[in-house]
Amino acid sequence: MLVGKLGMGGFGVFSMQVAAMFFFGLSDFGISRAIALLAFDRGYIGGDGWRRPYAAGMRYSLMISTAVLVAGPLAGLALWHRLSG
């Protein structure tokens, strides 16, 4: 179905992007699903077609890393408060 919709070139780009997300462990956070949805856009295969899926992946990665950076110290403070009291 994807090959028929995207063509061979688009499917190759899609496969490489999803494989990169799996490699970096980001597949469970919806990034690969965002790339899959963007893959059905007509502009995906063009010269700058990679920018929208890339931007979506970077945006999700930034949101996840921000959540971890905020939650980590807060969890550490809560644990320190519990252990010291």
N, C-alpha and C positions, 0 to 999 in steps of 0.2 A: 504494500500500500504506500509506504513512504517513498520507495523508489519510483513508483508511478507518479506520485504527486510532485516530488522534488527533482526528479531526473538523477542521473548518475553523479553529476558534479555536485549538486546540492546535497545528495545523500552522503557523499564522501565527506563534505565539510561538516555536516551534522554528526556523522559517526565520530569524526576526530574530536569535535567539541565535547560530545558526551563522554568519550573515552578519557579526555583530559579531566573532566569533572570527576569521574570515577577514580582516576589516579590520585587526585588531590583530596579525595574523600568528601566531596561536596555533593554527592548524588542524592543524599537523603534530605537535603534542605530545599528541594524544589527548583534548584538551578537547572538541572537537566530537563525538568518538565517545562521550565520557561523557554529553554532553547528549543525543545520539541514544538512548543506552540508557535514560537517565532519562525520556525522552519517552514511553516505553511504560508508565510507572508511572501508575496510576489517578489519583493526586493531582496530577499534573502540570498539569492544566488548571484546577484550583481556584484560589481567591483567593490562596493562599500557595504555589501549585504552582511558581512560579518560583524559590523559595528553594533547593531541592535542586540543580537544575542550576547555579544561580549559585554556591552553596557549592562544588560540585565544580570549577567553572571557576576560582574564586578559589584553591582549595587547590592545583590543578595549577599555576596561575600563580605562586603563592608558592614551590612546590617548584622550579620552573624558575629563578626569579629568585635563589633561595638558592644553587642549584648554580652559576649564573653568577657570583654575588658571591664564592663561595668559590674557584671554579676560575680566575677572572680574575687575582687577585693571585698565586695560586700559579704560574700560567703566566708571569706577569711576573717573579716572582722567579727562576724557573728560567731564563728567557731572559737576565735580567740576570747571573746567575751564569755562564752559558755564555759571554756576550760579554765579561765582565770577566776571565775566567780563561784 
